[in-house]
Amino acid sequence: MGVIPAEEFQIVTAINIATDEVAGRGKSIYNTSITLVVKKHGIPDLTMIDLPGLLRVPVHATDDFSTCESIRMSQQVDKTGESTLAVVTKADKEPEELLEKVTANDVNIGFGYVCVRNHVGDASQEEARKEEAGLFETNTHLSSIDKSMVGVPVDCEKNRAKLKANVSELEKMPEALSSIAEATQTLMRIIGAAKESLKKFLWRREFDEFPYDNTKHGTARFVEMLNKFSDDLHNCKESNLAKDFLAEEIKVLEDFRGIKVSNYLPSFAAKHCSVS
């Protein structure tokens, strides 16, 4: 398959031509991939891989997202799901149970779900987005889905935010380390940055570095642990104020902090020493 130059408005036509060239007009299934290279001033350096179409014989089986074939394929390259964004296409085809599926939280999707309506026919991008917005506003089932989870613009914004965060991290890295001194300096800078991050979300309760990661927000868990420790301390039998509270421990401290004479042990320590 050769190269097919195309302007932005000709991309769909070029992809269709390439598909016919590879798979034929009968749309047979081939392993050959189609690569779209976009060159434009100001666009990010980004590689996106579109999962292949999945064809199967219809059977009476569950279609929950936890058993979805595309989710299982994504887990092969992103086992924790941390870098996965699930785009639910054709939301207008089966809207009845979509709300329950995207809020079930039965599979770990790091960037969550975005429900979209596929581009239909020859409608322009503006027309398609307008129809999509109307669908999620008026459909009985789809209008209940949170607006942060619907529409192609939301999908684009999530990708843009993730790209910006990654670029920011890359910009913090040194271009090259040519000596042990530079490596040491860089390591100390990274340690200092990590220390500052810990101070921010452990002491000052500032979570701006981790807006989407609740596992980093440990302050509340620390408070819970300290409260439990305080309760256990006050409820233990040694803390009974009716008795001599820590009497033995206090006696030991008093003996060791008492008047000391050179070459002589305190009284408590002397009692436990034997002379041979």
C-alpha positions, 0 to 999 in steps of 0.5 A: 500500500502506498502513501496517500497525501490528503488535506485535513478535510480529505482524511476520511476519504483517504482512509476509505481508499486505503481500506479498500486497497488493503481489504477490498470492497468486500471488507475482508479481514486482514492483519495489515494496519493503516497508519495515519501520519498527521503533520501540522504546526503546533500539534503534539507529538502523540501516537495513538493506536486504534484497537481493531474491529472485533467480529464475533458470532452473537451469543447469549452472554453477558456484555458487562464492561468487565468481560468486554473483549476490548477492555481485556485487550487493553489490560494486556498492555496496561495491566493496572488500567492506570493509563486507560481511557475507555471510550464507549461508542454508539451510545445511542444504540443501546442507551438503556443500561449504559448509566449503570455500566459506566458507574459500576466501577467493576473494572479499573479504568484510570481515566474513566469512561467517555460516552460518545455518539459516532459520526454519522454520514456526511455531517460536518464536525460541527453538526455531529457535535451539535447532534451528539450534545442534543442526544445526551441532553434529551434522551431519557437514559443518556441525560442521567449520565454526568456531563463529565463523561459524555461527548467527544469534546470531553474525550479530547479534553481528557487526552489534552490534560494527560498529554500536558501532564506528561510533557510537563514531567518530560520537561523536568528531566535533564537532557543528558547526564555526562558526569557523576556530578551531574547525576548526583545533582539531578538525583538530589533535585529529584529527592528534594522534589519528592520531599516537597510533594510529601510535605504538600499532601501530608502536612499542608493538604495540598493535592494539586499534583494528584487531582485524579489520584485519591490514593495519594490523599493519605491525610484522612487515613493518617487522622483515622489511624491516630484517632484509633491509636488514641482510643486504644491507648486510653482504653488499655488497662495500663491507662486506668487512672485509678491505678498507678499509671506507668508507676514502674516506668516512672520509677526507672526514669527517676532512678536513672535521672537522679543524683549521680556520683562519679564511678557509681551507678544509680540505685536501680541499676546497682540492684541489678548488678552483681559483683564478682 
